[in-house]
Amino acid sequence: LKDNYTLIATLREHTQLVLSIALDDTVIVSGSTDDTVKVWDRNDNYKLIATLTGHASAVYSVALDDSVIVSGSADKTVKVWDRNDNYKLIATLTGHASAVYSVALDDSVIVSGSADK
């Protein structure tokens, strides 16, 4: 564990609150009450490389692996975005009766948590 920490960047492209962040070695992903997911390149001065639109309400949670980004929203959906095809929306998962507050994934499963319990 490092014994000192330094601010290296402030990412300001969202127009409203940022509610969630996930990262790997190459990107930072953020979800916001502006209904978008944004993708930032960690290897190019944290440049904004994609804005993912499609949610009808605030994005409460994001997760990622090598092939996809997953986002959960107040619109009661989970969306899956393809990292290898220009962040194209490849699935919208429905079934929750309330907002999706958390998402996670591994190689074969996406899980989500909602106020519908």
Contacts in CASP RR format, 6 or more apart in sequence:
PFRMAT RR
TARGET T0000
AUTHOR 0000-0000-0000
METHOD contacts of the structure
MODEL  1
LKDNYTLIATLREHTQLVLSIALDDTVIVSGSTDDTVKVWDRNDNYKLIA
TLTGHASAVYSVALDDSVIVSGSADKTVKVWDRNDNYKLIATLTGHASAV
YSVALDDSVIVSGSADK
8 46 0 8 1.000
9 45 0 8 1.000
9 46 0 8 1.000
11 28 0 8 1.000
11 30 0 8 1.000
11 38 0 8 1.000
11 40 0 8 1.000
11 46 0 8 1.000
11 48 0 8 1.000
13 38 0 8 1.000
13 48 0 8 1.000
13 51 0 8 1.000
14 30 0 8 1.000
14 31 0 8 1.000
14 32 0 8 1.000
14 34 0 8 1.000
14 36 0 8 1.000
14 38 0 8 1.000
15 32 0 8 1.000
15 34 0 8 1.000
16 32 0 8 1.000
16 33 0 8 1.000
16 34 0 8 1.000
16 58 0 8 1.000
17 32 0 8 1.000
17 33 0 8 1.000
18 30 0 8 1.000
18 31 0 8 1.000
18 32 0 8 1.000
19 31 0 8 1.000
19 32 0 8 1.000
19 33 0 8 1.000
19 58 0 8 1.000
19 59 0 8 1.000
19 60 0 8 1.000
19 61 0 8 1.000
20 30 0 8 1.000
20 31 0 8 1.000
20 59 0 8 1.000
20 60 0 8 1.000
20 61 0 8 1.000
20 62 0 8 1.000
21 28 0 8 1.000
21 29 0 8 1.000
21 30 0 8 1.000
21 31 0 8 1.000
21 62 0 8 1.000
22 28 0 8 1.000
22 29 0 8 1.000
22 62 0 8 1.000
22 63 0 8 1.000
22 64 0 8 1.000
22 69 0 8 1.000
23 29 0 8 1.000
23 42 0 8 1.000
23 64 0 8 1.000
24 64 0 8 1.000
24 65 0 8 1.000
24 66 0 8 1.000
25 42 0 8 1.000
26 41 0 8 1.000
26 42 0 8 1.000
26 43 0 8 1.000
27 39 0 8 1.000
27 40 0 8 1.000
27 41 0 8 1.000
27 42 0 8 1.000
27 49 0 8 1.000
27 64 0 8 1.000
28 39 0 8 1.000
28 40 0 8 1.000
28 42 0 8 1.000
28 46 0 8 1.000
29 37 0 8 1.000
29 38 0 8 1.000
29 39 0 8 1.000
29 40 0 8 1.000
29 62 0 8 1.000
29 64 0 8 1.000
29 69 0 8 1.000
30 37 0 8 1.000
30 38 0 8 1.000
30 40 0 8 1.000
30 62 0 8 1.000
31 37 0 8 1.000
31 38 0 8 1.000
31 59 0 8 1.000
31 60 0 8 1.000
31 61 0 8 1.000
31 62 0 8 1.000
31 71 0 8 1.000
32 38 0 8 1.000
32 58 0 8 1.000
32 59 0 8 1.000
33 58 0 8 1.000
33 59 0 8 1.000
34 58 0 8 1.000
35 53 0 8 1.000
35 54 0 8 1.000
35 55 0 8 1.000
35 56 0 8 1.000
35 57 0 8 1.000
35 58 0 8 1.000
35 59 0 8 1.000
35 73 0 8 1.000
36 51 0 8 1.000
36 52 0 8 1.000
36 53 0 8 1.000
36 55 0 8 1.000
36 59 0 8 1.000
37 51 0 8 1.000
37 52 0 8 1.000
37 55 0 8 1.000
37 59 0 8 1.000
37 62 0 8 1.000
37 69 0 8 1.000
37 71 0 8 1.000
37 81 0 8 1.000
38 48 0 8 1.000
38 50 0 8 1.000
38 51 0 8 1.000
38 52 0 8 1.000
39 48 0 8 1.000
39 49 0 8 1.000
39 50 0 8 1.000
39 51 0 8 1.000
39 52 0 8 1.000
39 69 0 8 1.000
39 87 0 8 1.000
40 46 0 8 1.000
40 47 0 8 1.000
40 48 0 8 1.000
40 49 0 8 1.000
41 47 0 8 1.000
41 48 0 8 1.000
41 49 0 8 1.000
50 86 0 8 1.000
50 87 0 8 1.000
52 69 0 8 1.000
52 71 0 8 1.000
52 79 0 8 1.000
52 81 0 8 1.000
52 87 0 8 1.000
52 89 0 8 1.000
54 79 0 8 1.000
54 89 0 8 1.000
55 71 0 8 1.000
55 72 0 8 1.000
55 73 0 8 1.000
55 75 0 8 1.000
55 77 0 8 1.000
55 79 0 8 1.000
56 73 0 8 1.000
56 75 0 8 1.000
57 73 0 8 1.000
57 74 0 8 1.000
57 75 0 8 1.000
57 99 0 8 1.000
58 73 0 8 1.000
58 74 0 8 1.000
58 99 0 8 1.000
59 71 0 8 1.000
59 72 0 8 1.000
59 73 0 8 1.000
59 74 0 8 1.000
60 72 0 8 1.000
60 73 0 8 1.000
60 74 0 8 1.000
60 99 0 8 1.000
60 100 0 8 1.000
60 101 0 8 1.000
60 102 0 8 1.000
61 71 0 8 1.000
61 72 0 8 1.000
61 100 0 8 1.000
61 101 0 8 1.000
61 102 0 8 1.000
61 103 0 8 1.000
61 112 0 8 1.000
62 69 0 8 1.000
62 70 0 8 1.000
62 71 0 8 1.000
62 72 0 8 1.000
62 103 0 8 1.000
63 69 0 8 1.000
63 70 0 8 1.000
63 103 0 8 1.000
63 104 0 8 1.000
63 105 0 8 1.000
64 70 0 8 1.000
64 83 0 8 1.000
64 105 0 8 1.000
65 105 0 8 1.000
65 106 0 8 1.000
65 107 0 8 1.000
66 83 0 8 1.000
67 82 0 8 1.000
67 83 0 8 1.000
67 84 0 8 1.000
68 80 0 8 1.000
68 81 0 8 1.000
68 82 0 8 1.000
68 83 0 8 1.000
68 90 0 8 1.000
68 105 0 8 1.000
69 80 0 8 1.000
69 81 0 8 1.000
69 83 0 8 1.000
69 87 0 8 1.000
70 78 0 8 1.000
70 79 0 8 1.000
70 80 0 8 1.000
70 81 0 8 1.000
70 103 0 8 1.000
70 104 0 8 1.000
70 105 0 8 1.000
70 110 0 8 1.000
71 78 0 8 1.000
71 79 0 8 1.000
71 81 0 8 1.000
71 103 0 8 1.000
72 78 0 8 1.000
72 79 0 8 1.000
72 100 0 8 1.000
72 101 0 8 1.000
72 102 0 8 1.000
72 103 0 8 1.000
72 112 0 8 1.000
73 79 0 8 1.000
73 99 0 8 1.000
73 100 0 8 1.000
74 99 0 8 1.000
74 100 0 8 1.000
75 99 0 8 1.000
76 94 0 8 1.000
76 95 0 8 1.000
76 96 0 8 1.000
76 97 0 8 1.000
76 98 0 8 1.000
76 99 0 8 1.000
76 100 0 8 1.000
76 114 0 8 1.000
77 92 0 8 1.000
77 93 0 8 1.000
77 94 0 8 1.000
77 96 0 8 1.000
77 100 0 8 1.000
78 92 0 8 1.000
78 93 0 8 1.000
78 96 0 8 1.000
78 100 0 8 1.000
78 103 0 8 1.000
78 110 0 8 1.000
78 112 0 8 1.000
79 89 0 8 1.000
79 91 0 8 1.000
79 92 0 8 1.000
79 93 0 8 1.000
80 89 0 8 1.000
80 90 0 8 1.000
80 91 0 8 1.000
80 92 0 8 1.000
80 93 0 8 1.000
80 110 0 8 1.000
81 87 0 8 1.000
81 88 0 8 1.000
81 89 0 8 1.000
81 90 0 8 1.000
82 88 0 8 1.000
82 89 0 8 1.000
82 90 0 8 1.000
93 110 0 8 1.000
93 112 0 8 1.000
96 112 0 8 1.000
96 113 0 8 1.000
96 114 0 8 1.000
96 116 0 8 1.000
97 114 0 8 1.000
97 116 0 8 1.000
98 114 0 8 1.000
98 115 0 8 1.000
98 116 0 8 1.000
99 114 0 8 1.000
99 115 0 8 1.000
100 112 0 8 1.000
100 113 0 8 1.000
100 114 0 8 1.000
101 113 0 8 1.000
101 114 0 8 1.000
101 115 0 8 1.000
102 112 0 8 1.000
102 113 0 8 1.000
103 110 0 8 1.000
103 111 0 8 1.000
103 112 0 8 1.000
103 113 0 8 1.000
104 110 0 8 1.000
104 111 0 8 1.000
104 112 0 8 1.000
105 111 0 8 1.000
END
